[in-house]
């Protein structure tokens, strides 16, 4: 039997080879802001474990490279990802000199490349499995539980990222809840306003182009500029509207961040509502009217359910976009994970930047998977393609 | 009875329906025929007020249809359209239950009615009730569309090119089903089509429309025999109007005493079918039997040809 290569596997194996052999596995720094010294896998891991990791990586890369059964590919990726997750913690403990609380060990480019390569293998395998929406959410839950277990077990406690966390444990959870509140709150606001606005745009022709154009323009304003634009009106509101200042409305801080995220969210919600409603089959609408449904009954019973998957897609775009965008709220004192990112940039402490960036990415990723699953379930049993 | 009196609909300066008056008798099938843009659909849609007339009145059983709120009026009138217009996100049973639900029928009564209609349209309630429209064939979708229109037992059923999207074989079947159901429920049906063949086949009376005006409103034989103008004549089609005329009569009415050789024809068949069979089999006469197989006499080519001539 001739040996056959997997196309994606070639890429994965190449990345893995570079990540394992050429790029450093971990970085050691004498303190948190000096330049780091690279450490290879064999240097970073104690005794036999470095060699063992290299052996596992070699075997898994081979599994990826050749055309192999799906189960084997999935197993290889899970084994590698688990080993990497555990051993980076071991490297932290191994490289940190005994009793030294200033030295920092963090994952380096080789580690991240390996994670990327085998996540690619895992994702490719999961895609080929064609999991149901519930199945995909379940996989996400298992992955989240595994990460939580590693965090709780203390296996990563010697890594720089976790040391940064330990120093800021209280503010981390404050900023986390602020971040989620900003992202979700502005989404809720955008849906509450955007949905009726979208319905209105669908029904009133002359309104549609105007509203969508204005929202398009809003979307193109850079966030920093939008914050600047908002300072004056919000400051005026705080000074002149009784009670406004008491509930936290100010020229800078949470209020402008919230308003900016809300404005950015409106376009996807309104546009998808309009597109979704326009996609409702004409004959279904005509029949609904002809059978004596009132406008409200038709909207609730026919148009909205048929447009719902498209509207949900807009909500998914908004949520993922908002989770990312909420980071910049920190620029104007709005809080959120961006606080760590900008502090880290200011202190040239990359691990502090990661403390803000990694949870943001993880949140956005989880939100995307969950909402995709919800969209697929909402569209179930309906011939969405037939709508045209 | 539906009385349409001097009804006009203008969009700007254009009269889409121009001063149309007609009376539609209860328990009959009236077919409105015309080319596209003749105003036939607009006229139909003014009956259930999907379109409001610019002037004129429409009375249903003596009641001006403007005295009833639009949605409430439409719930009392069946409505079926081309391409069925079924709700893709609702099951067949839920689709049929649309108007009864709007009227607030209780669940048991709705279920009974849905099952009754599905059976009537030769769709097994247990197998089809829970399916979604996209899981049905075109003919089945069309039948569900008509069943949905009849769900709340309306006295009047409006149909806008209901068979337009069907292939010829399924269309013939659907037309037969419609006539059977009309006889069973005695529903007053007003059907819009551009197909004169369909009009002659289904209509007790035919209304021909052109450029918004009602050109001729008469029984099919009259339309065929004495078209009001060149337009109607073109629509009827000069080349096959004798055959259309024959298609209006049953063999029963053309039976002559005597005997004939060969396969017999049932007395329910149309005279057109009988003539076609005679010409095709090269015979001058064929025996006629009733539905129990008893010989009634015969039909002859000569006899049928006389019947196909323009009536005096």
Interface residues (C-beta under 8 A of the other chain):
Chain A: X281 X283 X284 X286 X287 X288 X289 X290 X291 X292 X293 X294 X297 X301 X302 X305 X306 X381 X382 X383 X386 X387
Chain B: X48 X50 X70 X71 X72 X73 X74 X75 X76 X79 X81 X82 X83 X84 X85 X86 X87 X88 X89 X98 X99 X102 X132 X134 X145 X148 X149 X158
